[in-house]
């Protein structure tokens, strides 16, 4: 919407095409009645977005593809186009917008031709789209003159990457922000987004600031609010200044995320309020997207009445799988010895702040000398289900960083930590997200899913989704390893 707003502010007449026929040809996923409702919903949402940033709608027009694409003249032009276009060119043109398979449907080969002809039938001087449209634009420039129609100007916008990394996808709710997401949902999605410290090359949160928030909000400075004890607020006159500071690791990922959530929620509040105040618009949303009504009903039911387990007791609603589910604590290894039945295992007695030390079995023999295990501080995962390891039951796991070459290092908490001190990540604190699971259910694979995002950072700090592991005394670190897997 940023460039649409720019075009309108510049005095251009803008036509937005709702390509309902194109959508229908996409494997006929949605019936015509549903497509009609969705185009009505999109029109309301787009107008609301532009109104929220003070853009006049006087020169904005919406057109549905089926209002002219089923006409005799248009269909004849499609037949004419088919006498000019090769299968190779049609398939190449749609390579980035049509699913590529060995034996493509004819509808996918027609798609680029429809989009090219739309330029003529809409009477436009230029067509605007994302960079993923560039091959269709090249197709139009080649074949439209062969039909006797003029070549148009083509304008392209960068594609904003998804919040979870990679391409934004409608099938991945966490990769995108929906315009009617609640403030809490926005904060949750941004908090979970991939935003590795110092990484400016593949960072959906930063790109959201660059291509959406700064252009749309019109603010003179992008402000990141921080507590005075963390250095106070930061203000950036432009995006490049913010990116440079982030690259130098002067901006902490969680601080950036909090700022993005605040600005984004401010922009979306007008749209939320408009829908909340209108029963008609709420009904439009629920009929255009029936799953939204089910989700709203489920959320209401979950709030009003807890679900029941088979035994009749109240069951808590499903909780996000993240760092807060794990019970990481600082522990002191009181003693360590070889396992009596396994040459690759150590048996340790570890003080984790409880009445009695826990017995822990670690597969670190041959990786870390036994003498280095004695008396040291470590980080323990304390809510794994106890498991027998060659006749000795293990009640926790010593956390280590493992490099690509197999180099293994026990994670080091600050030297002045005490056994039982909690290890946390900002944004995923137990006070905010809830206490850790009492015991992790092996069938749910909670640790395995979280472990995918556990890596040491460039500064050798233990990390989760680019955020450092912390204790009340400071960060948890490795000795020499960066970019290492933590397990």
N, C-alpha and C positions, 0 to 999 in steps of 0.2 A: 504493500500500500504506500510505501514511502515515495516511490517514483510516480505513482498515480497522483498523489498529493502534489508533487512538484509540477507535473503536467498541468493540473487544474489551476494551480497558483500562477502558472506562466500564461494562462489564458487559452490553453489548448482545449479543443472539444475532445472528450474522451469517451470511447465506446467500449464497454466491457461485455464480452461475449460469453454467455453461459452455454457452453458446448454440450447441450443435452444429447444431441444425436451422437457425438463422439463418445459420450459416457455410455450410451445405450449399446454402442458397438463394442465396448470393452467387455466382451463375454456376456453381455446382457445381464450384468450383475444386479441392476436395479430396474424395476418396472417403471413405466411412463408416469404413473401417478406419483410415485415416490420422487422421481426426477423433477417433476413440476414443483412439488413442495420444497425440495432442496434448493432449487433456483430462487424461490421466494425467500427462503431463509438466508441464502447468500447475499441477496440484494439488501435485506435489512441489516445484516452484519456489516457489509461493506460501507453502507451509508452511515451506520453508527460509528464505525472506526474513523471515517473521514470527519464526521461532525465532532468527534471527541478531540480532534486536533485543530478545529476551527477552519476547515476547508469548505468553501462554497460548492454546492452540488449543482449549480445552475447549468453547467456545461457537461454534466455527466449523464450518460445514457446507458441503459442495459438492454441487451438484445438476446433473445433465445435462438439458438441455432435452427431449431425446427420451424421458426417463423419464415425462413426463406430456403433452407437446405432441402426441402422436399418439393420445391417448385420445379416445373418442367425445364426451365432454362438452366437452373443449377445442375439438375441431374444430367442434362445433355452435355454440360461442360465437364462433368465427371467422366462421361463416356469419351469425350474428346481428349481429356487428360490421359485416359488409359491407353490411347493410341500413341502417345508421346513418351510415356514414362516406362523405363525398364524395371524389371523386378529388383535388380541390384540397387538401383537408385532409390526405389521406394523403401526397401528394407534398410538401406543405409541412413536415409533421412529420419526414420523413426527409431534409430538404434538406441537413443538415450531416453525415449519417452514411451516406447512400446516394448513389452516383454519380448526378448529375443529367444526363439526356439528354432530347432532344426527344420520344422515343418510349420511355418507361420500361417495363421488364419488370414484369409483375404481381407478381412475387416482391418487388420493391423497395417496392411499395405495401402489401404485406402486412406488411412488417417492423415498422412502428410498432405495428400492431395486436397482433402477437405479443408485443412488449415490454410493451404495456399490460396484456394478459391475464396475463402472467407474475406481476404483482403479486398478483392474486387467487389464482392456483394455487400460489404459493409461500407464501401466508398471511402476507405481510410487512406491517409498519406504515409503512415508508418505503422508497423506492428511491433509491439513490445512484449518481451517474455524473458524467461531465465536463460542462462547460458546453455542449459540442456536443450534449448530449442534451436541452437545454431545450425544444425544440419537440415532442419525443416526450412529455416530461412534461406539457406543456400539452394535448396530444392525449389523453393518458390521463385527465387531470382533467376533460376535456370529455365523453368518451365512456363511461368506465367506469360513472358513475352512470346513464347511459341503458340500461345492461344490468342495472341493479339492484345493482351492486357499489359499495362505498364508495370515496370519493376518498382517495388516499394522500398522505403527506408526500413531498416531493421535495427531495433535497439534492444540491448540485452542487459540484464541485471545479474550480479553474482548470486550464486545459490548459497543460502545460509545453511551451514552444516547442522545436523541434529544435535540436541543437547547431550545425547549419550555417545557422541562420536560417530563419524560417518554421515551418510545421507539421512536427512529427515524423512520419516516414514509415517504414513497415516495409520499403519498397523502397530506401531510402537508408540503408545501414549506418552511414554517418558521422553521421547525424542523431540516433542513439540509442545507448544503452548496453545491450547484452545481458547478462543476469545471469551468464552463463558466459564473458564476455569475459575474456581473460587480463589480468593487471596491465599488461603491455606494451601490449596493444590499447587498454585504457582510457586510458593515458597518451597514446597516439598520437591517439585520437579527441578527447580534451579539448584536446590541443595544437593540433589542426587546427581546433577550433571557432571560430566567429565570436565575437569578444569585443573589440569596438572600444573603445579607451581613452575613458573618460568616458561611454560610451553605456549608459544603464540602461533605455532604453525597449524595445530589441529585442536582448536579450542572453540567449541560452539558458544560458550558464554561470552567470550570476547567478541566473536563475530556478531552476536546478537546486539551487543552494544554498538558496534561499528555500523551495521547496516540497518538497524531498526531503532534502537533507543535514542541515540544522538540525533539522527536525522528527523525523527518523528517528534521527539519532545521539544526540540527547538531551544534547549537550555544553553546558556552561554558557557557553563562549566558542568562537567560531570563530576559529581561529588560522591566520594566514598566516606561514609561516616564510620569513625572508629573511636573507641574509648581513649581518653587522654593518656591512660597508662600504656596504651599501645601506639602513642605518637600523635593522637588527635586526627581530625579529618584531613583527607587529601582531596584537592580540587585539580581537575585537568581541563585545560582550555580547549583541547581537541583530542580526537581518538588516538592519534599517533603518540601523544605524550603519555596516555594511559598504557598503550601497548609497550612502549619503551620501558616504562616503570615496571610493568608486569614481567617483562623479559629479564630485567635486572633483579627480580624477586623482591622488589620494594613494595609490591601490592600482594597481600595474602589472598589466596583463592576464596576463602570464606568471606572476607570483607568485600571482595568484588561481587560474590553471589548475593550477599545481603543488599548491596546497592542496586543490583539489577532487579531483584525482586521488588524493591520499594518503588523504583521508577516505573516498572512494568505494571504493577498493581494500580498505580496512580493513573496510568493511561487507560486501563481496562475498566476502571470503576464506572465511568459513564455508560459503557455498554452493559455491564451487569445490572446497573440501576434501571436502565431502560427496559430490559427484559423482566426484571423482578416486579416492575410496576405495571406490567401488561399481561393479563391472563391470555390474551389473544396471541402474543408473541411466544409465551411459554408453551402454549398448545401447538404453535407452528413448529417449535423446536422438537417437541416430543413426537409429533406426527412425521416430521421429516427424518428424524433419527430416533426410531422407537427404542433403541438401546439406551438413550439418554433418560427416558422415562423410567425404565427398569432400574438404571443405576441410581436415580434420585429416590425411587421407592425403597431400594435396598439400603441406601444410606440412612433414610428416615427410620426404617425398621430397625437397623442396627443401633441407632441412637435411642430409640424408644424402648426396645426390648432385646436384651442380649440373646444370642442364639443358644440353643440347648444342646448339650452333648448327649450321647446315647444313654448315659446314666442319669440324665435329667438335670445335671448341674449346668449353671451358666457357662458358656464358652466365649472367650474373648474373640473379637473379630480378627481376621488375619492381619498380621503386622508385616510391614516392609522388611525385606531381607537386607540388612545392612550391618555396619560395624557394631551398632548398639545391642544387637542380639548376642554378642559374644562377651564372655566374662574374662577379660584380660586383667591380670594383676601382676604386680611386682612380686617376685619371690626370691628368697636366698637359698641356694643349694647348700644344705648343711653338710651333706656327704654324698659321694658318688663312688660307685664300684662297678666292676664288670658283672654282667648278668651271669649267673652260674651255669645257664644252659645255652647261651647264645653269644658268640664272639663279636657280633656287631652291635650289641645292645649294652647300654649303661643302665644301672638302677640307682636312682637318686632319691634322697630324702630332702624334701623342699618345704621351707617355711613360707606359707602364703598368707600369714596373718591370722591363722585359725588356732584352735587349742592344741592341735597335734600337727606335725609335719605331714605332708602327703607323700606317698610313694609314687614316683614317676619313672616310667621306662622310656628311654630315648634311643633312637637308632643313630647315635653319634659316634660310636666307637669306630676308630679308623678315620674319622673326619676331624674330630677335635680331641687333642690329648687329654687323658683323664685328669691330669694335674690342673688343667685349665678349668675344669668343671668344679673344682673344690672351692667352697666358700664364696662363690661369686653371686652377684645379683643377676637375675634374668627376668624375662617376661613369660608368664605361664597362661595358657588358655585353660581355665578352670571349670568350664561347664560342659566338657565332653563327657559322653557316657563312659564310665569306667570299662576298661577292656583288658582281658587277659593276654599277656604277651609272653609266651613260652613259660607259663606257670606262675608269672608274677602279675598281679593286677595293677594297671597304671591308672592314676586318678587325675592326670592333667597332661599338658604337652608343653615342652620347652620350645619357644618360638625362635626360629633361626632365619637368617638370610642366606640364600643359595645362589651363587653366580652361575653363569652359563657354563663355566668350566668345572662346576661341581664344588668350587670353594665354598665352605660353610662357616658361618660365624653366628654365635649366639647373640641375640639382640641385647644391647646394653641400655638399661634405664639410667637416669642420673645417679651418681654415686651416693647422694644423700637421701635417696628414697628408702622407704621402710617396707618390709614384707607386708603385703596386703594393700599397698597403694594402688588405686585404680589407674588403668591406662585407657585413654579416651581419644576421640577425634572431635574437633570442634564442628558443631552442626549435627553430631550423632551422639551427644551426651545422654546418659541414662536419665538425667533429670528432664530432658526434653522429649526423648523418644520412648522412654519406658525402661524398666530394669532388664538386665540380660535374662535369657531363658534360664530356667532353673537347671535343666539338663537338655542339651541339644538332641533333638530326635534324629538319629542317623538316616531315617527314611526321607526326611525333609531336605537333606543336603544343605543345611544353612551355612555351615562353615565352608563347604566346598564352593558355594556360590559367592560368598564374601571373599574367599581366598583369591578369586580371579582378579580382584582389584587391589591386592596387597603386594606392593613393590617398594623397594627403597628408592628414595628420591635422589636427585643430582647431588644434594649436599650430604648424602649418606644417612639421612633421617629415614626411619621406617615410615611408610606412607600407605594411605588408603584413598584411592581415587585422587591422588595428587595432594592429599592433605596429610600433615605429619601426625604421628602418634605422639600423644602428650601425657605427661603426669603433672601433678601439682608442682613438681620441682623442675620441670623442663621436658624436652623431647627425648624419645627413645631413638637410639642410633645404631648403626653398624660400625665396625671398625674401619673397613676399607671399601665396602661394596656399595655401588650405586646402580640402580636399574635392576636389582636382584629380586628374585621371587622370595616372598616371605611365607614360610610354612613351618 
